[in-house]
Amino acid sequence: MENVAPGRPSWVDLGTPDLDASRHFYSQLFGWEADVSDDPQFGGYTTFRKDGKAVAGAGGLSSEGQAPAWSTYLATDNAEAVAAKVEENGGRVLAAPMDVGDEGRMAVFADPAGAAFAVWQAGNNRGAQLINATGALSWNELITHDPAGARRFYGAVFGWEAKETPDGDARYTLWRLGGEPVGGMMRLTAAPDLPPLWMVYFAVEDCDATAERAAQLGGRVAVAPTNNVQGRFAMLNDPQGAVFSIIQAG
């Protein structure tokens, strides 16, 4: 992926308390190769590769008590400007814009409902080199208690347009930028105690077999394989508890 336009997902990475265990789990599950940085300033940050192309990352947790989680990064050409818009529209800056060596510049935010997301201002690292392929990121989806508030917030910060579409008995929101889809949103209703989050989806050839394999590797099947309008999907937890989803295109 080269020169991702601002406001579009460009990278995902995992924060985990056990990098070695996470490298093993995801390498076995998706056939990823783990490329571990030897630069001490990056603390063993790992770039996962599929067929030699970067698909995702993983690093240690940045603070005590932080929960393991996958993070969605949206491309920007000005992290400071995004930070200002986030605060102007009721969000919070969790980590102020900072340089990551020569790789780029990042910041972490929470939307008004509490869903965390990040931005990436590319330097040497442009982001994912493979998407929408087996074993790679295929979709990013906001799950929130407050879809109306999210429409206002992300529209103001990134210029996204929200279009509702039927999804069975529910309503699904498709985020668009410049007429092109950039992600989705659904209301968090089934588990009202869960915090809002940005879900990452990885494409697989066989959803059922991949979910079974995840359980064999020490993960947990949080939502068993089921069909929706996009295909057959499942929600999983890795052995450290980070949630993610897999999808087999219909």
C-alpha positions in Angstrom: 0.0 0.0 0.0 1.5 3.3 -1.1 0.5 6.9 -0.2 -2.7 6.0 1.6 -5.1 9.0 1.4 -5.8 10.8 4.7 -8.8 9.4 6.6 -8.4 5.8 5.4 -7.2 2.8 7.4 -3.5 2.2 6.7 -2.3 -0.1 9.5 -3.3 -2.3 12.4 -1.2 -3.5 15.3 -1.5 -5.5 18.5 -0.6 -4.5 22.0 0.2 -7.6 24.0 1.7 -8.5 27.3 3.5 -11.5 25.7 5.1 -10.8 22.4 6.7 -14.2 22.0 3.3 -16.0 22.6 1.5 -13.6 20.2 4.1 -14.1 17.5 3.6 -17.9 17.8 -0.2 -17.7 17.8 -0.7 -15.5 14.8 2.1 -17.1 12.8 0.5 -20.5 13.3 -3.1 -19.1 12.7 -2.5 -17.0 9.6 0.9 -18.3 8.2 2.5 -15.0 9.1 6.2 -14.5 9.3 7.4 -12.5 12.3 10.0 -9.8 11.5 11.3 -8.6 14.8 13.0 -5.2 14.9 16.6 -5.3 16.3 16.5 -1.5 17.1 16.4 -1.3 20.9 14.2 1.9 20.8 11.3 -0.2 19.4 11.3 -2.8 22.1 11.1 -5.9 19.9 8.3 -4.4 17.7 7.2 -7.1 15.3 6.1 -6.6 11.7 4.0 -9.6 10.6 4.5 -10.5 6.9 2.5 -12.6 4.5 4.4 -13.7 1.4 7.0 -11.1 2.4 4.6 -8.2 2.5 3.8 -6.3 5.8 0.2 -7.0 7.0 0.2 -6.0 10.7 2.3 -5.3 13.7 2.7 -6.2 17.4 4.3 -4.5 20.3 4.3 -4.6 24.1 1.8 -2.8 26.3 2.7 0.8 27.0 1.3 1.1 30.5 0.4 -1.1 33.5 -3.1 -2.3 33.5 -3.6 -1.7 29.7 -5.7 -4.4 28.1 -4.4 -6.4 25.2 -6.0 -5.1 22.0 -5.8 -4.6 18.3 -5.6 -0.9 17.1 -6.8 0.6 13.9 -4.6 3.4 12.4 -6.0 6.0 10.0 -3.7 7.7 7.6 -3.1 11.4 8.0 -0.7 14.0 6.7 -0.9 16.1 9.9 -1.3 14.3 13.3 -1.4 17.6 15.2 -4.4 18.8 13.2 -6.2 15.6 13.8 -5.5 15.9 17.6 -7.0 19.4 17.6 -10.1 18.2 15.7 -10.5 15.3 18.1 -10.6 17.6 21.1 -12.8 20.2 19.4 -15.4 17.4 18.8 -15.5 15.8 22.2 -12.8 13.1 21.9 -9.7 12.6 24.0 -6.0 12.5 23.2 -4.6 9.4 24.8 -1.1 9.7 23.4 -0.1 13.0 21.8 1.6 13.1 18.4 5.0 11.6 18.5 7.8 10.5 16.2 8.5 6.8 15.8 12.1 7.1 14.6 12.2 7.7 10.9 9.2 5.4 10.3 6.5 8.0 10.8 4.5 9.9 13.3 1.6 8.6 15.4 -1.0 9.6 18.0 -3.7 7.7 19.8 -7.2 9.0 20.6 -10.6 8.0 22.0 -13.9 9.1 20.4 -16.6 10.5 22.7 -18.0 7.1 23.4 -14.6 5.7 24.4 -13.5 3.7 21.3 -9.8 4.0 20.8 -8.1 4.6 17.5 -4.8 5.9 16.2 -3.5 7.9 13.3 -0.3 7.3 11.3 1.6 10.1 9.5 3.8 8.1 7.2 7.6 8.5 7.0 9.6 5.5 5.8 6.8 3.2 6.8 3.7 3.7 4.6 1.6 1.0 6.3 0.2 -2.3 5.2 1.6 -3.7 1.9 -1.1 -6.3 1.5 -4.8 -5.9 2.2 -8.0 -7.7 1.1 -6.2 -11.0 0.6 -6.1 -14.2 2.5 -4.2 -13.7 5.8 -4.4 -9.9 5.5 -6.6 -7.1 6.9 -9.9 -6.9 5.1 -12.1 -4.5 7.1 -12.3 -2.1 10.1 -15.5 -1.7 12.0 -16.6 0.6 14.8 -18.8 -1.1 17.4 -20.4 1.5 19.6 -23.3 2.3 21.9 -23.7 5.7 20.2 -23.9 5.5 16.4 -25.4 8.9 16.1 -22.6 10.5 18.1 -20.1 8.6 16.1 -21.5 9.9 12.9 -21.1 13.5 14.1 -17.6 12.9 15.5 -16.0 11.0 12.6 -17.7 13.2 10.0 -16.2 16.3 11.7 -12.7 14.9 12.2 -12.2 12.9 9.0 -14.9 14.1 6.7 -16.6 10.6 6.6 -20.1 10.2 5.3 -22.3 7.6 6.9 -24.7 5.5 4.9 -27.1 3.1 6.6 -27.8 -0.2 4.9 -30.0 -3.2 6.0 -28.2 -6.1 7.7 -30.9 -8.7 8.5 -33.1 -7.2 11.2 -30.5 -4.5 12.1 -29.1 -1.4 10.4 -25.5 -1.3 9.4 -23.5 1.9 8.7 -21.0 2.1 5.9 -18.4 4.9 6.2 -17.5 6.5 3.0 -14.8 9.1 2.0 -14.8 10.6 -1.4 -17.5 8.0 -2.4 -15.3 5.0 -1.4 -15.9 2.8 1.6 -13.4 3.2 4.4 -15.0 1.1 7.1 -18.2 0.2 8.9 -20.2 0.7 12.1 -22.7 -1.3 14.1 -24.6 -0.7 17.3 -23.3 -2.6 20.4 -26.4 -4.2 21.7 -25.7 -7.9 22.3 -23.2 -7.2 25.2 -24.0 -3.8 26.7 -21.2 -4.1 29.2 -18.5 -4.3 26.6 -16.6 -1.2 25.8 -16.9 0.4 22.4 -14.0 -0.6 20.1 -12.7 -0.7 16.6 -12.8 -4.3 15.4 -10.3 -5.6 12.9 -11.2 -8.3 10.4 -8.7 -10.6 8.7 -9.6 -12.6 5.5 -9.4 -16.4 5.6 -10.2 -19.1 3.2 -12.2 -21.2 5.7 -13.8 -19.4 8.6 -14.9 -22.6 10.5 -11.5 -24.3 10.2 -9.6 -21.1 11.2 -11.9 -20.6 14.3 -11.2 -24.2 15.3 -7.5 -23.7 14.8 -7.5 -20.6 17.0 -9.1 -22.6 19.8 -6.5 -25.3 19.4 -3.8 -22.7 19.7 -5.1 -21.5 23.0 -7.5 -18.8 21.8 -11.3 -18.6 22.3 -14.2 -18.4 20.0 -16.2 -15.5 21.3 -18.8 -15.6 18.4 -19.0 -18.9 16.5 -18.8 -18.9 12.7 -22.0 -17.4 11.3 -23.2 -15.9 8.0 -23.9 -12.2 7.3 -24.3 -10.2 4.2 -20.5 -9.8 3.8 -19.7 -13.5 4.2 -19.1 -16.0 7.0 -17.4 -14.5 10.0 -16.3 -15.3 13.6 -15.1 -13.2 16.5 -12.1 -14.6 18.4 -9.9 -13.8 21.3 -6.2 -14.6 21.2 -4.6 -16.4 24.2 -3.9 -13.0 25.9 -7.5 -11.8 25.4 -7.2 -9.4 22.4 -10.4 -9.6 20.3 -10.4 -9.8 16.5 -12.5 -11.2 13.8 -12.1 -13.3 10.7 -14.2 -13.3 7.6 -14.6 -15.7 4.6 -15.9 -13.8 1.7 -19.3 -14.9 0.5 
